[in-house]
Amino acid sequence: MNGGRTSRHFGRILVRAIITLLMVAVLNFFLFRVIPGDPASLLLGGARISVTAEQMKAQRQNWGLDRPLFPDQAVDYLSATLRGDFGYSFKFRGRRVADLIVERLPATIVLVSLAQFIAIVCGVMLGLYAGWRRGGAVDHIATGASLLLYSTPSFWVAMILIVIFSTALGWLPGYGAYSPGVSTRSLDQVLDYLRHLTLPVSAVALGLIGQYVVVARAAMSDVVTEDYMVTARAKGLTGGQMLMRHAFRNAMLPVVTLITLNLGYVVAGAITVEAVFAWPGIGGLTVEALNARDYPVLQGVFLLLGASIVLANLVADLAYGILDPRVRQ
């Protein structure tokens, strides 16, 4: 009985995720077609004066831009996307979009993964402690600092870090992933890479820490006032026993949801931070494609971001169902 209910619950979540992803793909196609400008002019070098009407027409034909937007181009796009073919870049002269994304994705994954790990460890632990010890000095300081970080855009935090630690103090580089002329020896490259990575990771992690502290603190504050906590205290359980047996798991429900959702949303949020630090990840590729009206690259990047968010929601629903069996009913 419970197994069948669980299977139906997971099935509904999976079907909903697939439908959402298809809707994202359709919206993704039409969204970038409303951007002003003609990509055919970019393909010809942007020199409208020296390009004849016949050359423009031929270029549009070569790239299929002369065909009706719907259904021809839309159907071709959806069928190619389902096959994993995102087309060819306009700006990068025929390079496959999938190759460009794969080339830039590792830098973004490293940045986001490290920032998430630091934020989860520091933010969740600090928030749970502040909620468990409500009204104390740690609670007041952590809550105030977290609300400030939570309300501050990541790119603004990034610029402040550059001004302080790169421009004023000169401790850390604030641009790119490697210094010019760095030694090709592997250890020197790794150390240089880590120095360049420090500020971008800090900018993303600080914003995430603010979120985790606020949510974890609120969740723990609600849990400690529940009747079962009062009963546990009346039974003579120590503070540590109450925390580990009752408070921790229940307080982690909204925190786990936030963590899983952030796995998708933080990739999109890191784009602005990457642009500030000129980090060679998906963010830089997105900015270049936007400036060049490179529809195929933009479609590929935003489909990746949309898929990451849908996948994060899927994981959040599944995790919440595991942690709280009432959700599956």
N, C-alpha and C positions, 0 to 999 in steps of 0.2 A: 504493500500500500504506500508506504513512505517512499520506496524506490521509484514507483511509478509517478508519484507527485513530483519528486525531485527531477526525474527525466523530463516531464512536461515543463517544469519551470525552466530548466536549462535550454530546452528546445525553443520556448518562447523568446528567451533572451537572444539566442543565436539567430533566429529568424528576424527579430527586430533589428539586430546589428547588420545583417545582410541587406535588408531593405533600406536602412539608413545609409549604408555605404553606397548603394546604387543611386540614391537621391543626391548624395554628395557628388558623385561622378557626373550626373546630369547637370546639376547646378554649376559645377566646376567648368564644364564646357561653355555654357552660355555666359558665365560671369565675365570671362576675360574677353569676350567678343564685343563688350560695350566699352572697352578701353579706347580712347581716341587714338587715331593714327592708323596708318596702313603698314603692316609688316613687310609688304612687297618692296616698299621704298628702302627699308633697312637692308633687305637682302641684296639690293643693288647699290649699297654703300651710302644711302641717304642723299645722293646727288640728284635731286629731282630735275634740275635744269638740264643736265647733260644726258638724261635718260629719255628715250622716246616712248610714246604711248605703246608701240608694239613691244618694246622690251618689258615694259611694266606688265602688259597683258600676258606675255610669254612666261614671265616669272610667276605670276599668279596661277597660271595653268600648271606649271611644273610642281607647285606646292599644293595644288588643289584648292586654292583660295577663291577661285572663280566659281566654284560649285555652290549650289544653294546651301545656306547654313543649316536648314532643316528641310528634309530629313537626311540629305546626303552626308554632309560633314559630321553631323551629330551621330548618325548610325556608324559611320566609319570610325569615329573616335571611340565610341562605346565598345564596339567589337574589338578594336585594337587594344583597348585598355584591359578588357577581359583576358586577352592573350598575353598581357604583360608588356605590350609594345606601346610606349609613350610617345613615339614619333621622334623627329629630329629637330634639333635646335636651329632657330633662325640666326641668332647672334653668333653662336660658335660654329658656324659654317658647316652644318650638316652632321655634327656629332650627335650620337644617340642621347636622348634625354636620360634614359636609364643609366647610361655610363656616367654622365655628369653627376647625377644624384649619388650613385655608388661611390664616386670619387670624392665627393664632399661630405657624405654622411658620416664617416668615421670620426671626423673632427667634432661634429655636433654631438655624436653619441658619447664621446669622451667627456666633453664639456658638461652635458646634461647629467650623465651618470654620476660623475664626481660631485656635482652640485646637489643632486638629489640625495646621495648617500650622506653627505655632510649635514644637509638640512634635516633629514630624517633623524639621524642620531642626536644632533644637538637640539633641534626644535621640539621633537616629540618628548624626549626625556625632560627637557626644561619645562615644557607645558604641563606634563603630568605632575611633576614635582610642585609647580606653582599652584595647580589645582588642588593637590593633596594638602598643601600647606597654605591655604587661602588666607589672605590678610597679612602675610609676613613680608619681610623686606624683599625677598627673592620674587614673590608674587607681584609686588608693585613695580619693581624695576623691570622684570621680564615682560609684564603686560604692557607697560608704557613703551618700551623699546620695540616690542613686536608690533604694536599698532602703528608706530611710526614707520617701521620697515614695510609693513603690509600695505600701507597707503602710498608708498613712494614707488614710482615707476622704476623698473629695473634699469632702463637706459640712463636714468638720472643718477641712480646709485653708481652705475658704471663710470659716468663722467666724473663724479666726485672722487672715486677711487683713482682714476687716472691723474686728476689734478693733485691729489695728496701724495700718492705713492710712486707715481711715475714722473710727473713734472716737478713738484716741489722737493721731494726727498730723493728721487732718482734711484729708488730701491729696486723697482721692478719695471720691465718693459710694458708699454701700453699699446703695442701695435703688432699685428701679425702673429705667426706661430714660431718663427725662427729669426735670429739676428743675422744680419748680413755678414758673410765671411766666417760663420761659425765652423769650427772644425768638423770634418766628416767622421771623426771617431765617434762610435756609437754612444759612449758615455757622455761626451760633451754635447751631443745632439739631444740626448734625453734630458739632461739637466737644463739646457737652454729651452727646450720645449716646456718643461715643467714651470720654469720662471715665467714664460709667456702665458701659460695657462692659469696662473695663480689669480690674477685680477678678474678675468672673465668668470671663473668658477666662483669667486667670492661674490661678484655682482649678482649672479643667478641664485646662489645659495642664501644670501642675506634676505632676499625677498621671500624665498620659500620658508626660511626659518620663521619669519614673522607669521606666515599662515599657519604653520604647524603648531607654534606655541599658542596662538589664539584658539585654534580648534581643540587641541589637546587639553588646554587649561579649562575651557568651557565644558568639555565632555567629562573631565574628572570632577569638576565642581558640581555637576548634576548628579554624578554617581554617588558621591559621598553623602548626599542628602536622601538617598533612597531608603525605603523601609528595610530592605534586606541588609543594608549596612548597619542600621541601628540594631537589628536583631543580632548580627554578627558581633557587634560590640558588647551587647548584653550577654552573649554566650561566653565572653571572656577572651575572645581572639585578640592577639596583639595587633599593633598597627601594621607590621610587616605581613602578617597572615591575612589580614583584611585586604591589604593592597594586592597581594599576589593571587589570592583565591577568588576575590569578588570584584574589586574595583578595576584592576588592570584590564581584564578581558572586555568588560562592558564599556570601559572608556575608550578602548581601541577601535570600536565599531566605526564611529565617524572618522577617526584618524586614518584607518585603513582605506576607507572610501576616498578620502582626500588624497592619499598617497597614490592610489591607482589612477585616479583622474588626472593628477599632476603628471603622471608618466606620459600622458598624451599632450596636455595643454602646455607643459613647460617647453616642449620642442618648439611650439609656435612662439612662446614668449621669449625664448632665447634668440630669436632672429634679431631683435633690436639690440641685444647685448653684443651679438656677433658683429653687427654693423658698426657699433661704437669702437670695438677693438680690432676691426678688420680681421676677424677670425675666419679662417678659410673653411667655413662650414656651409650648411644649407642657407643660413642667413645671408651670407655674402652672395651666394648664387641667386637668391630671391631678389635682392636689390639690383643686381646686374640685369636680371631678366625683366624686372619692372621698368627700368630705365630704357631698355631696348624693345619693350613690347614683344617679348619673346613668348608667344602664347604656349607653345609646347612645353617649354621649361616651367612656366608658371603653372600650367595644368598639372604637370608631374609633381611639382613641389607641393602644391596645395592639396592634391589628392593624397600624397604621403601624409601631410599634416592631418587631413580629415580622417584618413584611415587610422592614424595613431590615436586620435581622440575617440573614434568609435571603438577601437580595440581596448582603450583604457576604460571606457564605460562598460564594455563587456566584462572585463576582468573585475571591475568594481562590483557589478551585479552578482557575478559568481562568488566573489569573496564574501560579500555581505550575506549571501544565501548560506554559505558555509558557516560563518560566524554566528548568524542569527537564524535558526531553523524556522522561526515564524514567518520569514519572508517567503519561504517556499510553499506555504500553505495557501 
